[in-house]
Amino acid sequence: MTNIKLTIEYDGTDFRGWQIQSRGERTVQAVIRDTFFHIFGENINLIGSGRTDSGVHAAGQVANFRTAVRKPPAEIRNALNAHLPKDVAILEAVPVPDDFHAQYSAKSKTYRYQILNREVRSPLGERTALRFIYPLNTELMQTAANELVGEHDFRSFKGTNRSNRNGNDVRTVSVLKVRRKGELITVDITANGFLYKMVRNISGLLLECGAGRIPPREVRRILRARDRKAAPAAAPAHGLSLIKVAYPGRKMG
């Protein structure tokens, strides 16, 4: 059996998230698994680096699976791409050591939240970015973001309908950058792990700070509260993309 690592890009608009659903809904994991079976006649256990929610996109999702198919990984990639729907693509397929696990081997992930700061709708841009019609001050957003860098208990930014199995809400954010280029504002966040809806909840807070409704000095109080009700509503899913999953430096293929 060969352990294969996939790097995957997808437009999450028409998917019910990454993970296979018991009700047979369209998910990225199910589409890739079923396509592999259709081509090679083998059922695979496709392990993702993490679950992206309904409507969330990916430019660098990572997954792995073990297969008895005796073909070079590049041929497997090409065969999958020839049969997959247009909203998902395999960017890379490489062999990896037997102990590689897309989720448990990861050392960090980077997400990006995109905001179109304009009044007029954008038929193209709004598929992967939130349109926010009110002026946003990115300096205030960055000042607020700086308070979230480092090791903190992020319970105030955890979605309320999913609990962590180990009950540990402490995460280390190494990068949280707010950038503007014309009408487009990007929020890039890298951490050693994320709680459920953590990035969308942080993005929702930064939007409120940028709009002048919450002063950046309030961020520390919100963190200390360790209460989801202390923070504002989550930003919508469609502005969020998983950009990169990083692994310890070793030869992967």
C-alpha positions in Angstrom: 0.0 0.0 0.0 1.2 3.5 -0.9 0.5 6.5 1.2 -0.4 9.4 -1.1 -0.6 13.1 -0.1 -3.0 15.3 -2.1 -3.0 19.1 -2.3 -6.5 20.2 -3.3 -8.2 23.4 -4.4 -11.9 23.9 -4.4 -14.7 26.5 -4.7 -16.8 25.7 -1.6 -19.9 27.5 -2.8 -21.8 24.4 -3.9 -20.4 22.0 -1.3 -21.8 21.1 2.1 -18.3 21.4 3.5 -15.4 18.9 3.4 -16.5 16.0 5.4 -18.7 13.2 4.2 -22.3 13.6 5.5 -24.5 10.7 6.6 -27.4 12.1 4.5 -25.4 11.8 1.3 -25.0 15.6 0.8 -22.4 16.9 -1.7 -19.1 17.3 0.0 -15.5 17.6 -1.2 -14.4 14.5 0.6 -17.2 12.4 -0.9 -16.7 13.7 -4.4 -13.0 12.8 -4.5 -13.6 9.4 -2.8 -16.4 8.5 -5.2 -14.4 9.7 -8.3 -11.4 7.6 -7.2 -13.7 4.5 -6.9 -15.2 5.2 -10.3 -11.8 5.3 -11.9 -9.9 2.6 -10.0 -12.5 0.5 -8.4 -11.0 0.9 -4.9 -12.6 2.4 -1.8 -10.2 4.7 -0.1 -10.2 6.4 3.3 -9.5 10.0 2.4 -8.2 11.9 5.5 -8.3 15.7 5.3 -6.1 18.1 7.3 -9.4 19.5 8.8 -13.0 20.1 8.1 -13.9 23.2 6.1 -17.6 24.2 6.6 -20.3 24.6 4.0 -19.4 27.5 1.7 -15.7 27.7 2.7 -13.1 27.5 0.0 -9.6 26.1 -0.2 -6.5 26.9 -2.2 -4.3 24.4 -0.3 -6.3 21.8 1.5 -4.3 18.6 2.2 -5.5 15.0 2.4 -3.9 11.6 2.3 -5.0 8.0 1.6 -3.5 4.6 1.2 -4.0 2.7 -2.0 -3.1 -0.6 -3.7 -3.3 1.1 -7.1 0.1 0.7 -8.8 0.3 3.9 -10.7 2.6 6.9 -10.3 0.9 9.6 -8.1 1.1 12.1 -11.0 -1.0 9.7 -13.1 -3.5 9.4 -10.3 -3.7 13.2 -10.1 -4.3 13.5 -13.8 -7.0 10.8 -13.8 -8.8 12.4 -10.9 -8.7 15.8 -12.6 -10.1 14.4 -15.8 -13.2 13.2 -14.0 -13.7 15.6 -11.1 -16.3 18.4 -11.4 -15.1 21.9 -12.3 -15.2 23.2 -8.7 -12.5 20.9 -7.3 -9.0 20.1 -8.6 -6.0 18.1 -7.4 -3.0 20.4 -7.5 -0.4 17.8 -6.5 -0.2 14.1 -5.6 3.0 12.8 -4.0 4.0 9.6 -2.1 4.7 10.2 1.6 6.0 8.1 4.5 3.6 5.6 6.0 3.3 7.6 9.2 2.2 10.8 7.4 -1.3 11.9 8.5 -2.8 15.0 6.9 -4.4 16.1 10.1 -2.1 14.9 12.9 1.2 15.6 11.2 0.3 19.3 10.4 2.2 21.9 12.4 0.2 25.0 11.3 -2.6 26.2 9.0 -3.1 29.5 7.2 -6.6 30.9 6.4 -7.5 34.0 4.5 -10.6 36.0 4.9 -11.4 38.4 2.0 -13.5 41.5 2.2 -14.6 43.7 -0.8 -15.0 47.1 0.8 -17.4 48.8 -1.8 -21.0 49.8 -2.1 -21.8 48.3 -5.5 -22.2 44.5 -5.7 -19.5 42.5 -7.5 -20.9 39.6 -9.5 -17.4 38.1 -9.8 -15.7 39.0 -6.5 -18.5 38.1 -4.1 -18.2 34.4 -4.7 -15.1 34.3 -2.6 -15.2 37.6 -0.7 -17.7 39.3 1.7 -18.9 42.7 0.3 -18.9 45.2 3.2 -20.5 48.5 2.2 -19.3 50.7 5.1 -15.8 52.3 5.2 -13.3 50.1 7.0 -10.2 51.4 8.8 -7.5 48.8 8.3 -5.2 50.4 10.8 -7.8 49.9 13.5 -8.3 46.3 12.3 -4.6 45.6 12.5 -4.4 47.1 16.0 -7.1 44.8 17.1 -5.5 41.9 15.4 -2.2 42.4 17.2 -4.0 41.7 20.5 -4.8 38.2 19.2 -1.3 37.2 18.3 0.4 34.7 20.6 -0.9 31.9 22.9 -4.4 32.6 24.2 -7.5 30.8 25.3 -9.8 31.5 22.3 -13.0 30.2 23.8 -14.7 33.6 23.1 -14.1 32.8 19.4 -15.3 29.2 19.3 -18.5 28.2 17.6 -21.2 27.2 20.1 -22.5 24.0 18.5 -19.3 22.0 18.5 -17.0 21.2 21.5 -13.4 20.2 21.4 -12.9 16.6 22.5 -10.1 17.5 24.8 -11.7 20.7 26.1 -8.5 22.7 25.4 -9.3 26.1 23.8 -5.7 27.4 23.9 -4.2 28.1 20.5 -1.1 29.9 19.3 -1.6 32.5 16.6 1.8 33.3 14.9 0.6 35.6 12.2 -2.5 37.8 11.9 -2.1 40.4 9.1 -4.7 42.8 7.7 -3.8 44.2 4.2 -5.7 46.5 1.8 -5.2 46.6 -2.0 -7.7 49.0 -3.5 -11.2 47.7 -2.5 -9.9 44.3 -1.4 -9.0 43.7 2.2 -7.4 40.4 3.2 -7.1 39.0 6.7 -4.4 36.3 6.9 -4.1 34.2 10.0 -1.7 31.4 10.8 -1.9 29.2 13.9 -0.9 25.8 15.2 -4.6 24.9 15.2 -8.1 26.4 15.1 -11.3 26.0 17.1 -14.6 25.6 15.3 -15.5 28.8 13.4 -12.5 30.6 15.1 -11.3 32.4 11.9 -14.8 33.6 11.0 -15.4 34.8 14.5 -12.2 36.7 14.6 -12.9 38.2 11.2 -16.3 39.3 12.5 -14.6 41.1 15.4 -12.1 42.8 13.1 -14.9 44.0 10.8 -16.6 45.6 13.8 -13.3 47.2 14.9 -12.6 48.5 11.3 -16.1 50.0 11.1 -15.5 51.8 14.4 -18.2 50.0 16.4 -15.8 48.2 18.7 -12.6 49.9 19.8 -9.4 47.7 19.6 -8.8 48.0 23.3 -11.9 45.9 23.9 -10.2 42.8 22.3 -8.3 41.9 25.5 -11.6 42.1 27.5 -13.3 39.8 25.0 -10.4 37.3 25.2 -10.5 37.3 29.0 -14.2 36.8 29.0 -13.8 33.3 27.5 -17.4 33.6 26.5 -18.7 33.4 22.9 -21.4 35.9 23.8 -18.7 38.5 24.5 -17.7 38.7 20.8 -19.7 39.8 17.8 -21.3 37.6 15.2 -19.2 35.4 12.8 -18.3 36.7 9.4 -20.1 34.7 6.6 -18.5 31.5 5.3 -18.1 32.5 1.7 -15.2 35.0 2.4 -13.0 32.3 4.0 -10.4 30.1 2.3 -7.9 27.6 3.6 -4.7 28.7 2.0 -1.9 26.5 3.3 -1.2 23.5 5.6 2.4 23.3 6.8 4.2 20.2 7.9 7.5 19.6 9.6 10.4 19.9 7.2 11.1 16.5 5.7 11.0 14.9 2.3 7.4 14.2 1.4 7.9 12.6 -2.0 
